[in-house]
């Protein structure tokens, strides 16, 4: 019996559902399962989700539940790369969550299955589910398949460095454009999309060994049907997200993220999700674990493999099995199993892709938290993707206030080996929206400067980006952080092994400059991004909208 739909008070609810074609048995006596479909015809990571939804519904019906599909917004961030409006992407995470919270509350669902594939959409649907704290499963869309191009796998992360500055209509560039995305799915490197899909499985809210099943594999459909059945069982068991998303689960996710060289954006998302769940997780946890965990995953950009290679090597359970001494294996997952039970069945089928702790890709770990007088709060570098000669570097600052200005300087030959580019006022409040500094980083790769030029920003990076690039600097420039006080030619030093980010000026000089600094006018004064800028937290607190 579904008590929410019994009695006189529920008469209008029943009437409305009967208007949709549902009968008394379904309305009164079966669990109502909300299915969040982030389908989008114009996003390769979300264009295929319809077929999964239909199969999930079959599973829900078969298990004795009633599925109710509804939509949530989704985007492909690559649609807006190069435009100022890229700043909308991170704030979209909160917009997605609000929509899910709104519909799920009004329609009084008993459980949720949420489908998503890409960067900010996965944490957005997860945030919405966390706010509801119902039995819930995140079903990920999986990666697209790479295609061989001139003897190597071509991934979307390769496109910009291969084509920037070239004639877009040339046969060479058209060949790359036509081959980059050969089927639906998330881009098949360790970008933010796949990093977050993996995080959902490590956290226990995506069924084991399903997050990285490629989008076009029939196995994905079988997994969808099982998920539909399982969510009905979870409602019966009253297995809620608060039973799964414990501090131990989040620490497992931090450890795995560092070990796989995941996107730096994962830090924002995990901290934000933990806060909403009421779990303590801070940048200090990433700093502490980052000093203890090596990078063991050879997926681009830390290695040369695709995420499909990773899946075929054993996927998330195989990686967690290698990390077992560092994990809390009593953590639960949506199947009701502990992580110990999950990894007991795992096999590592390619120890070159998924390495052991004794034979890592990079002993320094995938991510490093930096601190210093330029980042009194913190800053982040994807250390597994930094060439050895740039693990420690110093150089004169070259100052820019937008990604577009930085890329122009690179393409015009104004940036030289040894320079340290500073791109500021791109943080959560300053951009606003903490824009990804993609254009400049891609241009550095295309110009062969990614092993000789540093970059420091209060913005963030695409999961595609790699090299000696430091992001998430806090306090951000717009809030009067030291990044706002850097002047052209100042010497900046980065030392990954010492975990420091230093501006080489005296404290007295810093304070004198601070006395002269004037806070810029807001770039946006109305609409969604104005609201975000007023309410968002700092990068080291997850950059989410909270009061």
Buried (B, 14 or more C-beta within 10 A) or exposed (E): EBEBBBEEEBEEBBEEBEEEEBEEEBBBEBBBBBBBBBBBEEBBBBBBBEBBBBBBBBBBBEBBBBBBBBEBEBBBBBEBBBEBEBBBBBBBBBBBBBBBBEBBEEBEBBBBBBBBBBBBBBBBBBBBBBBBBBBBBBBBBBBBBBBEBEEEBBBBBBBBBBBBEEEEEEEEBEBBBEBBBBBBBBBBBBBBBBBBBBBBBBBBBBBBBBBBBBBBBEEBBBBBBBBBBBBBBBBBEEBBBEBBBBBBBBBBBBBBBBBBBBBBBBBBBBBBBBBBBEBEBBBEBBBBBBEEBBBBBBBBBBBEBBBBBBBBBBBBBBBBBBBBEBBBBEBBBBBBBBBBBBBEEBEBEBBEBBBEBEEBBBEBBBBBBBBBBBBBBBBBBBBBBBEEEBBBBBBEBBBBBBBBEBBBBBBEEEBEEEBBBBBBBBBBBBBBBBBBBBBBBBBBBBBEBBBBBBBBBBBBBBBBBBBBBBBBBBBBBBBBBBBBBBEEEBEBBBBBEBBBBBBEBEEEBBEEBEEEEEEEEBBBEEEBBBBBBEBBBBBBBBBBBEE
